[in-house]
């Protein structure tokens, strides 16, 4: 696919025309087995995933709860870092050129990658290599919008979107900052605290989404954190443009034998997809 054909925009445009919410599963790259991720990604697409968020393992994941932290630690113990994650994307792209892939992680691995691969003629080796691998978007948890306009512009110049988190505590000023720079979609973190924590208050989400959309008028808004079952996904799918599920998938595939990982994740996602279709 040509770089100027944006997979994320194409996917959301098609889903909107069908009045469907996007299903976006998150998995940690290299978990629970170092070499299983491309196969798992294909299985999730077959089960109904529209976009895949691929977590980049990092040793100090400040926004991740214990479930995803544990998954990241295990992947790190296998030697999975950003170069290996990009190779997983390349492997996936050998047979899938359509499904958008968003890397989710932290600034440190990106900055280390650029330091190690620095070349005089390349502003960001990471951005170059991510685009060539087939990455469509980036969500960097600790890059605040006011500090990364140049980074966002370089990503966009290479056909990739910079996606931001918004939270229940986000001010109107923060929403306006995000709306000015973000592209692809915005990810509303429906709970205070870390991933996998607490119980989702769907009424609070319903009250917050119109406020976000007053600022973020031209790109989709997805909701994640705390969505663990088909009923909650169905409720969120009626009000949001996308449903993001991470910790529950990680819990389900943890401690599975290698031959069961893909089928367990796929069965769960198929149930979520069916619920979204019957909204």
N, C-alpha and C positions, 0 to 999 in steps of 0.2 A: 504494500500500500504506500502511496506517495505521502511524504511528510505533510504536505499541505491538505491532505484529507484527514481531518481530525476524527479519530475513532470515537472519542468520548461524545463529541457533539453529534456525530452521526447516530450513535446508539440512543442518546436521549431524545433526539428529534423523532426517530422511528417509534420509540416507546410512547412518546407524547401523542403521536398520531393514533396510536392504538389504545390510548387512555390506560396505560399500564405503568406501574412503578418499577423502577430498576431494582434488581436484586444484586447486591454487592457483598460477596463474602470476603472476609479477611483471613489470610493464613500467614503464619510466619515462615519465611523461606528457610528450607532445610530442616523443617520439623514435620513429623517426628522422626523422619529418616533423612539423611543428607541428600539422597538422590531421588526422593519421591516427588518433589514439588511440581515439575512439569506435568507428570502423570496426574497428580492431584488437581492441578489447574484444569486440565482437559476434562477430568471427571466432573468438576463443578460446573463447567460450561455445559456439558451434556445434561446436567441436572437442572439447568435453567439460570445459571449465573449470567448476568449481563455485563458486568465489569468485575475485575478481580483486583483487590487490594493485597499487595504482597509486602509483608513486613520485613524490613531489613534488620537483622539481629544487631543489637547494640548493648554494650555492657552496663550502661546507666540509663535505662529507659524511664524517665521521670513520670511520664503520663500513663504508663502501662500498669495494670493491676497484676496480682501474683500469677494468674493463669498465663498471660502473655509473656510476663517476665521469665517464667519457668521455661516456656517454649523457646524464647530467645537465648536463654542460657544453654539449653540443650543444643541448639543450632550452632552457637558459638563454639561449643565443645567439639563439634564436628569440623570446625575450621571454616564455617560459612561466614563470609563477609561480602562486602559490596561487589567485588569482582565475580564471586560465585553467583550472586543474585542476578547480575546482568547476564551471565551465561545461562541461567535457568530461563530467563526471558527469551534469549536467542533460541534455546531448544524448543520452547513453547511455540515460538513464531514459525518454526519449520513447517508446522501443519495448521496453524491458526493465525490468520492475518487480520481477523475482524474484531475479536474481543479486546476491549481496552484493558490495559494493565497500568495500575497506579502503584508506585512504590511509596510506602509509608515508613517514616523513620525519623532520624535525628540529624542535626547538622554535622556532628563530628565525623561520621563515616564519609560523608560527601567531601568535607574539607580535607580529610586525610587522603582520600582518593586523588583529589586534585594536586595535593603536594607531591604525592608519589609519582604521578604521571604528568607532571608539569612539562609543557612544551612552549617555547616562545611564541609560536603562531596560534596557539589555542587558548582562548580565554578560560574555558572550563573543560578539561578533559572528561569530567564526569558527564556533563551535559551532552558533549559530542558522542560519547560511548553509549549513554542511555538512549539517545535518539536512534543511533545505529542498531542497537539491540532490539528496539521495538517498544520502548516504554512510552506511555501516552500522558502520564501525569505524575506529579510528585506532591506528596503531603509531608512537609518537614515540620514536625511538632513544635520545635523551638526556633523557628524563623518567624518573628513577628512581622506583620505586613509593612509596618513603617520602615523596616530595615532591609527589605529585599525587593525593592522595585526593579533594580538592575538585574537581579537574578531572575525575576519573573519575566522580564523583557527578553532575556537571553533564552530562557526556556521556550517562550512563545515563538521566538525566531527559529527555533529548532523543532517546532511542531508539537510542543508539549505544554500541558496546563499546570499551573501552580494552584493547588487546592488548599483551602484553609479550614481550620476548625472554628466553630462558634459554640458558645456555651450558654447555659442559663444566666450566667453572670456577665455576659458580653454587653457592653454599653452601646448606645446609639453611635457614639464616635467610633468604636471598634468595628461595628457592623459597616459603617460607611467606609472605613479604611480598607476592610476586606473586599467590599463591593468594588472598590476602585481598581484593585489589583488582581483579584481572583479570576480564574477561568475554569472551564470544565464543569465543576459543581462545587458547592459549599457543603461541608460536613458539619451538621449540627449535633454536638455532643449532648445528648438529652439528659445526662446526669452530671451532678457535681462530683468531682473526684476522679479516680482512675478507672481504666477499663474494667468491665466485669463487676463493678460495684453497684449495690443498691437495686431498687426496683423501679422500673420505668413508670412514670406518671403520664399517661397518655393525654390527660386533660391539660397538663402543663405544656406538653409539646404542642397541642392544638392551639393554645393561647400564644405561644412564642413564634410559631411559623409565620403568621401574618406580619409580625414586627420585623422579622428577618427579610421577608419579601418586599417590604417597603424600601429597603436599601438594596437588596440583591434582586434586581428586577429581571435580569436577562439571562441568568444561568440557573440550573436546577439546584434544589436544596435536598440533600439526603439526611437521614436521621439514623444515628447509631448509638451504641452503648446501652446495654440493658435489654436488647431484643433477643429473646431466647427460645421463643416458640411461635408456632404458626398463627395463633390467635392475636398475639401482640403485633407480629409482622403485618397481619391483615389490617389491623386498626391503623398502624402507622402508614401503611401503603395507601390508605384512603386520603391521607392529608399531605404526605411528602412525595417528592419526585423519586426518591430512592430509599431503600431499606438496607442498612449496613449491619452485618452480623459477623462478629469475630470471636469473642471469648467462648461462646457456646461451641463453635466448631472445634476450637483448640481443645476444649475439654473432651469432646466426643472422640477425637482421634488420638488423644494421649493414651498411651499404654495399649493401643491396638497392635495386633500383629501386622506385619507389613502388607500382607495380602488383603487385609480388611480395611485399611485406612481410607482408600478411595471410595469403596462401597458405602462405608459408614457415613462419610461426609456427603456423598451424593444422595443417599436416601434421605438424610435430614433436609438438604436443600430442595429436593424434589417436593417434600411436604410444604416447605415455605413457598415455593413457586406456585403450587396448587392453590394455597391460601390466597396469595396475591392475585391470582387469576380470577378468583371467585369473590373479589371484593365488591 
